[in-house]
Every structure is written in C-alpha cells, then in structure tokens.
C-alpha cells in the first residue's frame, strides 16, 4: 500500500463526509417553535455523534498510516504480510466509520440497502425475503465488525471446549459451497430458541453463499472460514454482530459477507438475559464429501 493510496483514501473519506454534511436539510423558511425545538433536539444528538466518529476517523487513519509504514519497511515476508492484512482490516473499519457518520447526520436510512443489494442471488436462488434492515451504525444498530485472523495458531474461543456452551448444530451443508462446521451458544446468562437462531442464520446463508460465488468467479481456489458471532437480547433483537477469524482476505468478499450478516433477525427474544452465539462457517467444498473439517 503506497502513501499516495493512503492519502487518497483519507481524501475520499473526507469527501464522503463533506457530501453528507452538505446534503443535510437547512432551514430556508422560518421555523415554528416546535420545529426549532425539534432541530435543537436533533443537533444535540448529531453533534456528539459526529464528534465521536471524527475522533475514530482520526485514530484509524493514524493506525492505517502506521500499517503502511510497516508494510514498506518490513524486511520479512511474514511481517510484511501481517502489516498488509492490518491495513486491509483498517480500511474496512474506515468504511464502517463513514457509514456511522452518515447515520449521525440522519442519512442512515437512505443509505441502507436491501438485503439483495449485498450480493443479490440470481432469480430462482432467492431467500425467504428481502427485508430492508435498519441503518447499521445508528444507536442500537452497530454495523458488523470484521476481525481478520493475523496468525495461524491463535484459536478462536469457540474452538476451545467449554462445558457451559451448548451445541445447536454441526456438520451441515448450507447453500452453494457454504458449510456449517458447528453452531453453539458460547456466552451470556440467557437462552434463545435454538430453532429460531438456526433459522435466522439460514435466512442470510444464501446471501453469504452468493458472496463466495462472486469471489470464486475471479479467484477459484480460495477456501477458508469465518466465525459469525452475535448476541440475542431479551427484547428479541440481534446485537454485536461480528465476523471473527476470517481466513479469506479479499476485502470485497469480506464486505459482502458483512453486509449479509448485518440482516440477521430473530423472531423470539432470549429468556433470562442475553445469549451469545457462534456459527463456524466454512467456504469451499469439504474434503470428505459431506462433513466439514474443523480448522
């Protein structure tokens, strides 16, 4: 990654932010007292939100510049590869911050695509629906977070046996070349309906699978995995969606999977508190003709 690339990325982020700001409605006509109060209330929410995203943007840009320096100065292939992977993850984070900034300024709903736009399957491969998701990045709807694995030895917490966990499903083929290695409840004081949680993932699985089909169209030998983790709340909402230990580093593919995962919905609330779940997903045909192999 060159310094020019980093500078261009920063300029692009700033341009998007400016374009959002300039499209925010301005009071052309005299406002009523009610409108003035509503505007004041909106600004009291927008200003702290924009300030927080500005600070995150600045800190992420600093980290990206440092990753760029490391990528240019590293002497070993492994160190250079780690620096590049870090930079790619930071670029993903910048995209998330820009989305959150749009949401701060009331643009989130207009910028939120339907599920199908995250990688629309061809006609006939559809899903149970194409519901438009709420604006991720708005309060209560944080965007999915992509966490890239940087080494080959650090296990994901779901790989470590835990007597308190509960296995929901294992060794199941999903649409296309997507396979469920294992699904389990990994944390939390509560429990959600297992069938409801499985069905929630099944509804987004065709879109995740289509992301992989798009990747295979230009990179046919890619195989890998990801841990899709999320929390089901007592209010019946899905929170804190994460894509952890991704082992396919194509950024477009990661964004596509993240957009699909962002539409996870459950129909039943968790009972007794929130419950966190982990779905170990594998991309690519399994080697033993049916049962995915745990990494």
C-alpha positions as CSV (number, residue, x, y, z in Angstrom):
1,X,0.0,0.0,0.0
2,X,1.5,3.3,-1.1
3,X,1.4,6.7,0.8
4,X,-0.5,8.0,-2.2
5,X,-3.1,5.3,-1.7
6,X,-3.4,6.2,2.0
7,X,-3.8,9.9,1.2
8,X,-6.3,9.2,-1.5
9,X,-8.3,7.0,0.9
10,X,-8.3,9.8,3.5
11,X,-9.4,12.4,0.9
12,X,-12.2,10.0,-0.2
13,X,-13.4,9.6,3.3
14,X,-13.4,13.3,3.9
15,X,-15.2,13.9,0.6
16,X,-17.9,11.5,1.6
17,X,-18.3,13.1,5.0
18,X,-18.5,16.6,3.4
19,X,-21.0,15.4,0.8
20,X,-23.2,14.1,3.6
21,X,-22.9,17.3,5.6
22,X,-23.9,19.4,2.6
23,X,-27.0,17.4,1.9
24,X,-28.3,17.9,5.4
25,X,-31.5,20.0,5.2
26,X,-31.1,23.6,6.0
27,X,-33.8,25.9,7.3
28,X,-34.8,28.0,4.3
29,X,-38.1,29.2,5.8
30,X,-38.9,30.5,9.2
31,X,-39.4,27.6,11.6
32,X,-42.2,27.3,14.2
33,X,-41.4,26.9,17.8
34,X,-42.0,23.1,17.5
35,X,-39.6,22.9,14.5
36,X,-37.0,24.9,16.4
37,X,-37.2,22.6,19.3
38,X,-37.0,19.5,17.1
39,X,-34.0,20.9,15.3
40,X,-32.3,21.7,18.6
41,X,-33.0,18.2,19.8
42,X,-31.6,16.7,16.6
43,X,-28.5,18.8,16.8
44,X,-28.0,17.8,20.5
45,X,-27.8,14.2,19.2
46,X,-25.9,14.8,16.0
47,X,-23.0,16.9,17.3
48,X,-21.7,14.4,19.9
49,X,-22.2,11.6,17.4
50,X,-20.2,13.4,14.7
51,X,-17.5,14.3,17.2
52,X,-17.1,10.7,18.3
53,X,-16.9,9.5,14.7
54,X,-14.4,12.2,13.8
55,X,-12.2,11.0,16.7
56,X,-12.5,7.4,15.5
57,X,-11.7,8.5,11.9
58,X,-8.5,10.3,13.0
59,X,-7.3,7.5,15.1
60,X,-8.0,4.9,12.4
61,X,-6.2,7.0,9.8
62,X,-3.2,7.2,12.1
63,X,-3.2,3.4,12.5
64,X,-3.5,3.0,8.8
65,X,-0.5,5.2,8.1
66,X,1.5,3.2,10.6
67,X,0.5,-0.1,8.9
68,X,1.5,1.4,5.6
69,X,4.9,2.3,7.0
70,X,5.4,-1.2,8.4
71,X,4.3,-2.7,5.1
72,X,7.0,-0.6,3.3
73,X,9.8,-1.1,5.8
74,X,9.3,-4.7,7.0
75,X,12.1,-7.0,5.9
76,X,10.5,-10.4,6.2
77,X,7.6,-11.7,4.2
78,X,5.6,-12.7,7.2
79,X,5.9,-9.2,8.8
80,X,5.0,-7.5,5.5
81,X,2.0,-9.8,5.1
82,X,0.8,-9.0,8.6
83,X,1.1,-5.3,8.0
84,X,-0.9,-5.6,4.8
85,X,-3.6,-7.6,6.5
86,X,-3.7,-5.0,9.3
87,X,-4.1,-2.2,6.7
88,X,-6.9,-4.1,4.9
89,X,-8.8,-4.5,8.2
90,X,-8.3,-0.8,8.9
91,X,-9.7,0.1,5.5
92,X,-12.8,-1.9,6.3
93,X,-13.1,-0.1,9.6
94,X,-12.9,3.3,7.8
95,X,-15.9,2.2,5.7
96,X,-17.8,1.4,8.8
97,X,-17.0,4.8,10.3
98,X,-18.2,6.6,7.2
99,X,-21.5,4.7,7.4
100,X,-21.8,5.7,11.0
101,X,-21.1,9.3,10.1
102,X,-23.9,9.2,7.6
103,X,-26.2,7.8,10.3
104,X,-25.2,10.6,12.7
105,X,-26.5,13.2,10.1
106,X,-29.7,11.4,9.5
107,X,-28.7,9.8,6.3
108,X,-28.5,6.2,7.6
109,X,-32.0,5.2,6.4
110,X,-31.4,6.5,2.9
111,X,-28.0,4.7,2.6
112,X,-29.2,1.4,3.9
113,X,-29.6,-1.1,1.0
114,X,-32.0,-4.0,0.9
115,X,-30.6,-7.4,1.7
116,X,-30.5,-8.3,-2.0
117,X,-28.0,-5.4,-2.8
118,X,-25.3,-7.1,-0.7
119,X,-24.8,-9.6,-3.4
120,X,-28.2,-10.4,-5.0
121,X,-28.6,-14.1,-6.0
122,X,-29.8,-14.7,-9.5
123,X,-33.5,-15.3,-10.0
124,X,-34.6,-18.6,-8.6
125,X,-32.0,-18.8,-5.9
126,X,-33.9,-16.5,-3.6
127,X,-34.5,-16.5,0.1
128,X,-37.4,-16.2,2.4
129,X,-37.5,-12.4,1.9
130,X,-35.7,-9.2,1.1
131,X,-36.5,-7.1,4.1
132,X,-34.6,-3.8,4.4
133,X,-32.5,-3.7,7.5
134,X,-32.4,-0.8,9.9
135,X,-29.5,1.6,9.5
136,X,-26.5,-0.1,11.0
137,X,-24.3,2.5,12.7
138,X,-27.3,4.2,14.3
139,X,-27.7,3.9,18.1
140,X,-28.7,0.3,18.9
141,X,-27.7,-0.9,15.4
142,X,-23.9,-1.1,15.3
143,X,-22.5,-2.4,12.0
144,X,-20.9,-5.8,11.7
145,X,-17.3,-5.9,12.7
146,X,-14.8,-7.8,10.6
147,X,-11.8,-9.2,12.6
148,X,-9.1,-10.7,10.5
149,X,-7.0,-13.5,11.8
150,X,-3.4,-12.5,11.7
151,X,-1.7,-15.8,12.5
152,X,-2.3,-19.5,12.1
153,X,-2.0,-20.6,15.7
154,X,-4.4,-18.4,17.8
155,X,-7.6,-20.4,18.3
156,X,-11.0,-18.7,18.3
157,X,-12.7,-19.0,21.7
158,X,-15.3,-21.3,20.1
159,X,-12.6,-23.8,19.3
160,X,-11.8,-24.3,23.0
161,X,-14.1,-26.8,24.7
162,X,-16.3,-25.1,27.3
163,X,-18.7,-27.1,29.5
164,X,-21.0,-24.1,29.7
165,X,-21.6,-23.9,26.0
166,X,-24.5,-25.6,24.1
167,X,-24.1,-27.0,20.6
168,X,-27.0,-26.2,18.4
169,X,-26.0,-27.8,15.1
170,X,-23.0,-29.3,13.5
171,X,-21.7,-30.7,10.1
172,X,-24.4,-29.3,7.9
173,X,-24.3,-28.3,4.2
174,X,-25.8,-24.9,3.5
175,X,-26.5,-23.2,0.1
176,X,-23.8,-23.5,-2.5
177,X,-20.3,-24.2,-1.2
178,X,-21.1,-22.9,2.3
179,X,-20.9,-25.3,5.2
180,X,-21.8,-25.1,8.8
181,X,-19.0,-26.7,10.9
182,X,-20.6,-26.0,14.3
183,X,-23.1,-23.7,15.8
184,X,-23.2,-23.1,19.6
185,X,-24.3,-20.8,22.4
186,X,-21.0,-19.5,23.8
187,X,-21.8,-16.9,26.4
188,X,-24.5,-15.0,28.2
189,X,-26.9,-15.5,31.1
190,X,-29.9,-16.2,28.9
191,X,-31.1,-18.6,26.2
192,X,-32.8,-18.1,22.9
193,X,-34.9,-20.5,21.0
194,X,-32.3,-22.7,19.2
195,X,-34.5,-23.3,16.1
196,X,-35.2,-19.6,15.8
197,X,-31.5,-18.8,15.9
198,X,-30.6,-21.5,13.3
199,X,-33.4,-20.2,11.0
200,X,-32.1,-16.7,11.4
201,X,-28.7,-17.7,10.1
202,X,-30.3,-19.9,7.4
203,X,-32.2,-16.9,6.1
204,X,-28.9,-14.9,5.4
205,X,-26.9,-18.0,4.3
206,X,-27.9,-17.8,0.6
207,X,-26.6,-14.2,0.5
208,X,-23.4,-15.2,2.2
209,X,-23.0,-18.1,-0.2
210,X,-23.5,-15.8,-3.1
211,X,-20.7,-13.6,-1.9
212,X,-18.5,-16.7,-2.1
213,X,-19.8,-17.5,-5.6
214,X,-18.8,-14.0,-6.7
215,X,-15.3,-14.5,-5.2
216,X,-14.9,-17.8,-6.9
217,X,-15.7,-16.2,-10.3
218,X,-12.3,-14.4,-10.2
219,X,-10.4,-16.4,-7.6
220,X,-11.4,-20.1,-8.0
221,X,-9.0,-21.6,-5.4
222,X,-10.0,-19.6,-2.4
223,X,-11.1,-21.6,0.7
224,X,-11.4,-20.5,4.3
225,X,-13.6,-19.9,7.2
226,X,-15.2,-17.3,9.5
227,X,-16.9,-17.3,12.9
228,X,-20.2,-15.4,12.7
229,X,-20.9,-14.4,16.3
230,X,-23.9,-12.4,17.6
231,X,-26.0,-11.7,20.7
232,X,-29.7,-12.2,21.0
233,X,-31.3,-9.9,23.6
234,X,-34.4,-10.2,25.8
235,X,-36.0,-7.7,23.5
236,X,-35.7,-10.1,20.6
237,X,-33.0,-8.2,18.8
238,X,-29.7,-9.2,17.3
239,X,-26.8,-7.2,18.6
240,X,-23.0,-7.1,18.4
241,X,-22.7,-8.9,15.1
242,X,-19.0,-9.9,14.4
243,X,-17.1,-11.8,11.7
244,X,-14.1,-13.2,13.5
245,X,-11.0,-15.0,12.4
246,X,-11.7,-14.5,8.7
247,X,-9.1,-16.5,6.7
248,X,-10.1,-15.2,3.3
249,X,-8.6,-11.7,3.0
250,X,-10.4,-10.4,-0.1
251,X,-11.8,-7.1,1.1
252,X,-14.8,-7.1,-1.3
253,X,-15.7,-10.6,-0.2
254,X,-15.5,-9.6,3.5
255,X,-17.7,-6.5,2.9
256,X,-20.2,-8.6,1.1
257,X,-20.4,-11.2,3.9
258,X,-20.6,-8.4,6.5
259,X,-23.5,-6.8,4.7
260,X,-25.4,-10.1,4.5
261,X,-24.7,-10.8,8.2
262,X,-26.0,-7.4,9.1
263,X,-29.5,-8.5,8.2
264,X,-29.7,-11.2,10.9
265,X,-33.1,-11.2,12.6
266,X,-34.7,-13.4,15.2
267,X,-38.4,-13.7,16.0
268,X,-38.2,-14.9,19.6
269,X,-36.5,-13.0,22.5
270,X,-33.8,-14.5,24.7
271,X,-35.1,-15.6,28.1
272,X,-33.2,-14.9,31.4
273,X,-30.8,-12.4,29.8
274,X,-28.9,-12.0,26.6
275,X,-27.3,-15.0,24.9
276,X,-24.3,-15.0,22.5
277,X,-23.9,-17.5,19.6
278,X,-21.1,-18.5,17.4
279,X,-21.6,-20.1,13.9
280,X,-18.4,-21.6,12.4
281,X,-18.8,-21.3,8.7
282,X,-16.6,-22.8,6.1
283,X,-16.3,-21.7,2.5
284,X,-15.3,-24.3,-0.2
285,X,-16.1,-27.9,-0.8
286,X,-15.2,-30.2,2.1
287,X,-12.5,-32.8,1.6
288,X,-14.5,-35.7,2.8
289,X,-17.6,-35.4,0.6
290,X,-20.0,-34.1,3.2
291,X,-18.6,-33.4,6.6
292,X,-16.8,-30.1,7.0
293,X,-13.4,-30.3,8.7
294,X,-12.8,-28.2,11.8
295,X,-9.8,-25.9,11.3
